[in-house]
Amino acid sequence: MIISPEAASNENKCIVCKGTNFSAVVDAWMKRTFSFVEKAGHLKMCAKCGAKYYECPKCGYLVTRVHPALEPWEVESKCAKCGFVNLDIVAWDGTSANPNKL
């Protein structure tokens, strides 16, 4: 489990570039690939570098970065701010499709 220093401040901060401005985006490929993205409906994208994040449905904190190249140890399913856990959050294994799309 990775807990970033930013989690302690409870401020949404990009782990890639340290940006603090985010906007909601719909990424069709991510929705097809990750069931938790499909269920969420959108991701939050950093305005500075474009990194995309899953947003906690309970408190709005950025739970984990979403990218197909992330390793399982780089993906977090528990919100560092409120403790909400989404067990659907997994790293992409490079081959599996979203089970909702099969």
C-alpha positions in Angstrom: 0.0 0.0 0.0 1.3 3.4 -1.0 0.4 6.4 1.2 1.7 9.6 -0.3 2.8 12.5 1.9 -0.1 14.5 0.2 -2.6 12.2 1.9 -1.6 13.6 5.3 -2.6 17.1 4.2 -6.0 15.9 2.9 -5.5 18.1 -0.2 -5.8 16.6 -3.7 -2.4 16.8 -5.2 -1.1 15.1 -8.4 1.6 12.5 -7.5 3.2 13.1 -11.0 3.6 16.9 -11.1 2.2 18.1 -7.7 -0.5 20.0 -9.5 -3.7 20.9 -7.6 -6.2 21.6 -10.3 -8.4 18.8 -11.5 -11.4 18.4 -13.8 -13.8 15.6 -14.4 -13.2 13.6 -17.6 -14.7 10.6 -19.3 -12.2 8.2 -20.8 -13.9 5.6 -22.9 -10.9 3.3 -23.1 -10.4 3.4 -19.3 -14.2 2.7 -18.8 -13.9 -0.3 -21.1 -10.8 -1.6 -19.4 -11.5 -1.0 -15.7 -14.9 -1.8 -14.2 -14.3 0.6 -11.3 -13.9 3.5 -13.8 -17.1 2.4 -15.6 -19.0 2.4 -12.3 -17.6 5.8 -11.2 -18.6 7.4 -14.5 -15.6 9.7 -14.7 -12.1 10.3 -13.6 -10.3 13.4 -12.3 -7.6 14.7 -14.6 -4.7 16.9 -13.5 -4.8 20.2 -15.5 -1.0 20.5 -15.4 0.1 17.0 -16.6 -3.0 15.0 -17.6 -2.6 12.2 -15.1 -6.0 10.6 -14.3 -7.3 9.6 -10.9 -10.2 7.7 -9.3 -12.1 10.0 -7.0 -13.5 8.7 -3.7 -17.3 8.6 -4.0 -17.6 9.4 -0.3 -15.3 12.4 0.2 -14.0 13.4 -3.2 -10.3 12.7 -2.3 -8.1 11.2 -5.1 -7.8 7.6 -4.2 -5.4 6.3 -6.8 -3.9 7.1 -10.2 -5.4 5.2 -13.0 -3.1 4.2 -15.9 -2.6 0.9 -17.8 1.1 0.8 -17.1 0.8 0.9 -13.3 2.0 -2.2 -11.3 -0.4 -3.7 -8.6 1.7 -2.2 -5.8 1.1 1.3 -7.3 -2.7 1.0 -7.2 -4.6 1.9 -4.0 -8.1 0.7 -3.2 -8.5 2.6 0.1 -9.1 6.3 0.4 -6.4 7.8 2.6 -8.7 10.6 3.8 -11.9 8.8 4.8 -11.0 5.1 4.7 -13.6 4.1 2.0 -12.5 0.9 0.3 -13.4 0.0 -3.3 -12.5 -3.7 -3.8 -13.1 -3.4 -7.5 -9.9 -1.3 -7.9 -7.2 -3.4 -9.5 -4.2 -2.9 -11.7 -4.7 -3.8 -15.4 -2.9 -7.1 -16.2 -2.4 -6.1 -19.8 -4.9 -8.6 -21.2 -8.1 -8.8 -19.2 -11.0 -6.8 -20.3 -13.6 -5.2 -18.0 -15.8 -8.2 -17.0 -18.9 -6.0 -17.6 -17.9 -5.7 -21.3 -17.5 -9.5 -22.0 
